[in-house]
């Protein structure tokens, strides 16, 4: 499992310097690959330069796949369904 909630992530370099970098990976521990995987900053949307629409992060799990279409990425569920 190497999934991170990073669909739409971008990196910006200016004059050879990373202005908006990718933070990389977290420390590989049992928890990093467990149920609390997306509580780790580097695996969540908070750890990537991705759009946060209406304060909602990308949802985790195989039930929330990202699909590419001619109009852009979409998810199979609505944002923040618990709200």
C-alpha positions, 0 to 999 in steps of 0.5 A: 500500500503506497496510497496518499491523498494527493490527487492534484498535488503540484510542486513548484520550482523557481530558479532551481529552488523548491518553493512548494515541495513535496514533503515526501514520506513519513517514517515507516512504522506499523501505524503508518500502514495501519488503520490510522494511516491518513492521520499521518500528515504526509499521507493526508491532503494536509501534507500535499499541495492539493485543493481543499474544497469547502474545507474538505480533504480528499477521502481515504480508502478504496471506496473513494477512488479518484477518477479522471475525466475530460472535466477533471478528477472526481470522487465516487462520493461527496465531500465530507459525507459526515457533515 
